Amino acid sequence: MAPEPNSLVSFARLARSRSFLGDGELPLRVFALRQSDLKLHRHEFTELVVVLEGSGDHLVDEHRFPIAAGDAFVIDVNHAHGYRDTRDLQIMNVLFDERFLLEREPSLAVMPSYQAFLHLEPQARRRLDFTGKLRLDSIAMDEARGLLNRLENELAARAEGHVAVSVALLVELLLLLCRAYAAADTDGRRDLTDIGRAIGFLESNYARAVELADLLEVVALSERSLLRKFALATGTTPIQYLLRVRVLHGARLLRSTRLPVTEVAGRVGFEDGNYFSRQFRQIIGVSPTVYRRGAARG
């Protein structure tokens, strides 16, 4: 059952339940928390945090970063996180399945600021000492609060059409935060946005042949700078990243269609179905056929 609007709940209690994201109809929850200290933990969904009041330290993989009212940041599935030395810390947590979101609004994935804010900043947090985080001004904070309250109320009421309205509100909230993130003029943010622009290009063009020269035109960097910044931001090369993008789009087609594996491979940019299957197994952990069977059962 969804909490009452504006209720304060214990995230530690919620995190012990595997079902609090709800069923597949709408894997999205919003909670207001008076956050106390919390040990490191992991989860298999994306978590957006907006700090409403107070301060404390945010723990990420045993590193500590100070947070205060107005901060907004994302915890992705790749990192453990927690809180320490909290002082009247009140936050809004938005928990969602990003795959569900992008299947309904795929245009988000091609936005440089979306890639920078949701994916690259969490990976670069330690390197940038959290200077790449988003700090909302008072106007943006008021807008974010309004959207969060509307989203929380919509989820609690579950009126007719609440899935469509909730997804629209989440998209509007993310666009507000991504635009605010892109507007800040710092070296760390510019680098992440540059790489976000490259990733957005890969997301838009994964089904065709992509050369490094194409990315150089998109980001206006030298080859050396692009490769260095891309590796710092993602831990890999543009070509390896492209393979992952293609495989993930292939997984979506395996879930949503009955196309043969070889046709799925061709649609996501692989000329060789066997090569697609090898890359799929390496990235996803199982073969395309096994993955499709599991998706059908789930």
C-alpha positions as CSV (number, residue, x, y, z in Angstrom):
1,M,0.0,0.0,0.0
2,A,1.3,3.5,-0.9
3,P,2.0,5.8,2.1
4,E,-0.3,8.7,2.9
5,P,0.8,12.0,1.1
6,N,3.7,13.8,2.8
7,S,4.1,10.9,5.3
8,L,7.6,10.4,6.8
9,V,8.7,6.8,6.6
10,S,11.8,4.8,7.4
11,F,13.8,3.9,4.3
12,A,15.6,1.2,6.2
13,R,12.3,-0.5,6.9
14,L,11.2,-0.2,3.3
15,A,14.5,-1.4,1.9
16,R,14.0,-4.8,3.7
17,S,11.0,-5.4,1.4
18,R,11.7,-6.6,-2.1
19,S,8.2,-5.5,-3.3
20,F,8.0,-1.8,-2.3
21,L,8.6,-0.6,-5.9
22,G,5.2,-2.2,-6.7
23,D,4.3,-4.4,-9.6
24,G,5.2,-4.0,-13.3
25,E,2.3,-1.7,-13.9
26,L,4.1,1.3,-12.3
27,P,7.5,0.5,-10.6
28,L,7.7,4.0,-9.1
29,R,7.5,5.2,-5.4
30,V,8.0,8.6,-3.8
31,F,8.6,9.0,-0.1
32,A,9.3,11.8,2.2
33,L,11.9,10.8,4.8
34,R,13.3,12.2,7.9
35,Q,16.6,10.5,7.2
36,S,18.7,9.2,10.1
37,D,22.1,7.5,9.8
38,L,21.9,4.5,7.5
39,K,24.5,1.8,6.8
40,L,25.7,1.1,3.2
41,H,23.2,-0.8,1.2
42,R,22.4,-1.6,-2.5
43,H,19.3,-1.9,-4.5
44,E,18.3,-2.8,-8.1
45,F,16.5,0.4,-9.0
46,T,17.4,4.0,-9.6
47,E,17.0,6.4,-6.6
48,L,16.7,10.2,-7.0
49,V,17.3,12.2,-3.8
50,V,16.3,15.8,-3.3
51,V,17.4,17.3,0.0
52,L,14.6,19.4,1.5
53,E,16.1,20.4,4.9
54,G,19.1,19.8,7.1
55,S,22.5,18.3,6.3
56,G,24.7,15.3,6.7
57,D,27.2,13.1,4.9
58,H,26.2,10.9,2.0
59,L,28.2,7.6,1.9
60,V,29.0,6.2,-1.5
61,D,31.1,3.0,-1.5
62,E,32.6,4.1,1.8
63,H,33.4,7.6,0.7
64,R,31.8,10.5,2.4
65,F,30.3,13.6,0.7
66,P,28.6,16.5,2.5
67,I,25.0,17.2,1.5
68,A,22.6,20.0,2.4
69,A,19.2,21.5,1.5
70,G,18.9,22.1,-2.2
71,D,21.1,19.2,-3.3
72,A,19.8,16.7,-5.8
73,F,21.6,13.6,-6.9
74,V,21.1,10.1,-8.2
75,I,22.1,6.8,-6.7
76,D,22.4,4.2,-9.5
77,V,22.4,0.4,-9.3
78,N,26.2,0.2,-9.4
79,H,27.0,1.8,-6.0
80,A,26.3,1.1,-2.4
81,H,25.2,4.2,-0.4
82,G,24.1,5.3,3.0
83,Y,24.0,8.3,5.4
84,R,26.1,9.4,8.4
85,D,26.2,12.4,10.8
86,T,22.7,13.5,9.7
87,R,21.4,16.7,11.2
88,D,17.7,17.3,10.8
89,L,18.0,15.7,7.4
90,Q,14.8,15.6,5.4
91,I,14.8,14.2,1.9
92,M,12.4,13.2,-0.9
93,N,13.2,9.8,-2.4
94,V,12.0,9.0,-5.9
95,L,12.6,5.3,-6.6
96,F,12.0,4.0,-10.1
97,D,12.8,1.4,-12.7
98,E,14.7,3.3,-15.3
99,R,14.1,0.6,-17.9
100,F,10.3,1.1,-17.4
101,L,10.8,4.9,-17.8
102,L,12.8,4.8,-20.9
103,E,10.5,2.3,-22.6
104,R,7.8,5.0,-22.2
105,E,9.9,8.1,-22.9
106,P,13.0,7.0,-24.9
107,S,13.8,10.5,-25.9
108,L,15.3,11.0,-22.4
109,A,18.2,8.7,-23.2
110,V,19.5,10.9,-26.1
111,M,19.7,14.0,-23.9
112,P,23.3,14.9,-22.9
113,S,22.1,16.3,-19.6
114,Y,20.1,13.2,-18.7
115,Q,23.1,11.0,-19.3
116,A,25.4,13.3,-17.4
117,F,23.1,13.7,-14.4
118,L,21.7,10.2,-14.1
119,H,24.7,8.1,-15.2
120,L,27.9,9.9,-15.5
121,E,27.9,12.0,-12.3
122,P,27.3,9.0,-10.0
123,Q,30.2,7.2,-11.7
124,A,32.5,10.3,-11.4
125,R,31.4,11.3,-7.9
126,R,34.6,10.2,-6.2
127,R,36.9,11.7,-8.9
128,L,35.1,15.0,-8.8
129,D,34.7,15.0,-5.0
130,F,31.0,15.5,-5.5
131,T,31.6,18.9,-7.1
132,G,29.6,17.7,-10.0
133,K,26.4,17.4,-7.9
134,L,23.4,19.5,-8.6
135,R,22.5,22.4,-6.2
136,L,19.1,23.8,-7.0
137,D,18.4,27.5,-6.5
138,S,15.3,28.6,-4.7
139,I,13.1,28.9,-7.8
140,A,14.1,25.5,-9.1
141,M,13.7,24.0,-5.6
142,D,10.2,25.4,-5.3
143,E,9.3,23.8,-8.7
144,A,10.8,20.5,-7.7
145,R,8.9,20.5,-4.4
146,G,5.7,21.2,-6.3
147,L,6.3,18.3,-8.7
148,L,7.3,15.9,-6.0
149,N,4.2,16.7,-4.0
150,R,1.9,16.2,-7.0
151,L,3.7,13.0,-7.8
152,E,3.4,11.7,-4.3
153,N,-0.3,12.6,-4.1
154,E,-1.0,11.0,-7.5
155,L,0.6,7.7,-6.5
156,A,-1.3,7.7,-3.2
157,A,-4.7,8.4,-4.8
158,R,-4.3,5.9,-7.7
159,A,-7.2,7.6,-9.6
160,E,-8.0,6.6,-13.1
161,G,-5.1,7.3,-15.4
162,H,-2.7,7.6,-12.5
163,V,0.0,5.6,-14.4
164,A,0.1,8.1,-17.3
165,V,0.0,11.1,-15.0
166,S,2.7,9.7,-12.7
167,V,5.0,9.0,-15.6
168,A,4.4,12.5,-17.0
169,L,5.2,14.1,-13.7
170,L,8.4,12.0,-13.3
171,V,9.5,13.0,-16.7
172,E,8.8,16.7,-16.0
173,L,10.8,16.5,-12.7
174,L,13.7,14.8,-14.4
175,L,13.7,17.4,-17.2
176,L,13.7,20.2,-14.6
177,L,16.7,18.7,-12.9
178,C,18.6,17.9,-16.1
179,R,18.1,21.4,-17.4
180,A,19.4,22.8,-14.2
181,Y,22.4,20.5,-14.3
182,A,23.3,21.5,-17.8
183,A,23.0,25.2,-17.0
184,A,25.8,25.2,-14.4
185,D,29.2,26.2,-15.9
186,T,31.9,24.2,-14.2
187,D,34.7,22.2,-15.7
188,G,33.5,18.9,-14.2
189,R,29.9,19.5,-15.4
190,R,31.1,20.5,-18.9
191,D,33.2,17.4,-19.2
192,L,30.3,15.2,-18.2
193,T,27.9,17.0,-20.5
194,D,30.4,16.6,-23.4
195,I,30.4,12.8,-22.8
196,G,26.7,12.8,-22.2
197,R,26.4,14.4,-25.7
198,A,28.5,11.5,-27.1
199,I,26.4,8.9,-25.4
200,G,23.2,10.6,-26.6
201,F,24.6,10.3,-30.1
202,L,25.2,6.6,-29.6
203,E,21.7,6.1,-28.2
204,S,20.3,7.8,-31.3
205,N,22.4,6.0,-33.9
206,Y,23.2,2.6,-32.3
207,A,21.5,0.7,-35.2
208,R,23.9,2.1,-37.9
209,A,27.7,2.0,-38.3
210,V,29.3,4.6,-36.0
211,E,32.9,5.8,-36.4
212,L,35.0,7.7,-33.8
213,A,35.0,10.6,-36.3
214,D,31.2,10.9,-35.8
215,L,31.7,11.4,-32.1
216,L,34.5,13.9,-32.6
217,E,32.1,16.1,-34.7
218,V,29.4,15.8,-32.0
219,V,31.6,16.9,-29.0
220,A,34.2,19.1,-30.8
221,L,37.1,17.5,-29.0
222,S,40.4,16.0,-30.1
223,E,40.5,12.3,-30.4
224,R,42.9,12.1,-27.4
225,S,40.7,14.3,-25.2
226,L,37.5,12.4,-26.2
227,L,39.0,9.0,-25.4
228,R,40.5,10.3,-22.1
229,K,37.3,12.0,-20.9
230,F,35.1,9.1,-22.1
231,A,37.2,6.6,-20.1
232,L,37.2,8.8,-17.0
233,A,33.4,9.2,-17.2
234,T,32.4,5.7,-18.1
235,G,35.4,3.4,-17.4
236,T,35.4,2.1,-21.0
237,T,35.8,3.2,-24.7
238,P,33.2,4.6,-27.0
239,I,33.1,1.4,-29.0
240,Q,32.6,-0.9,-26.0
241,Y,29.9,1.5,-24.8
242,L,28.2,1.3,-28.1
243,L,28.2,-2.5,-27.9
244,R,26.5,-2.3,-24.6
245,V,23.9,0.1,-25.9
246,R,23.2,-2.2,-28.8
247,V,22.9,-5.2,-26.5
248,L,20.5,-3.4,-24.2
249,H,18.3,-2.3,-27.1
250,G,18.4,-5.9,-28.3
251,A,17.2,-7.1,-24.9
252,R,14.3,-4.7,-25.1
253,L,13.3,-6.2,-28.5
254,L,13.7,-9.7,-27.1
255,R,11.3,-8.8,-24.3
256,S,8.7,-7.0,-26.4
257,T,8.7,-8.9,-29.7
258,R,8.9,-12.4,-31.1
259,L,11.5,-11.5,-33.7
260,P,14.1,-14.2,-34.4
261,V,17.4,-13.5,-32.6
262,T,19.2,-12.9,-35.9
263,E,16.7,-10.2,-36.9
264,V,17.0,-8.6,-33.4
265,A,20.7,-8.6,-34.0
266,G,20.4,-6.8,-37.3
267,R,18.0,-4.2,-36.0
268,V,20.4,-3.1,-33.2
269,G,23.4,-2.8,-35.4
270,F,25.0,-6.3,-35.5
271,E,25.8,-7.8,-38.9
272,D,26.6,-11.2,-37.3
273,G,24.0,-12.9,-35.2
274,N,26.6,-15.1,-33.5
275,Y,28.6,-12.0,-32.5
276,F,25.5,-10.4,-31.1
277,S,24.9,-13.6,-29.0
278,R,28.4,-13.6,-27.7
279,Q,28.3,-10.0,-26.7
280,F,24.8,-10.5,-25.2
281,R,26.0,-13.3,-23.0
282,Q,29.1,-11.3,-22.0
283,I,27.1,-8.2,-21.0
284,I,23.8,-9.7,-19.8
285,G,25.1,-13.0,-18.4
286,V,22.9,-15.4,-20.3
287,S,22.2,-16.1,-24.0
288,P,19.5,-14.2,-25.9
289,T,17.3,-17.3,-25.9
290,V,17.5,-17.9,-22.2
291,Y,16.9,-14.2,-21.6
292,R,13.8,-14.2,-23.7
293,R,12.4,-17.3,-21.8
294,G,13.0,-15.6,-18.5
295,A,11.3,-12.4,-19.7
296,A,8.3,-14.4,-20.8
297,R,8.0,-16.1,-17.5
298,G,8.5,-12.8,-15.5
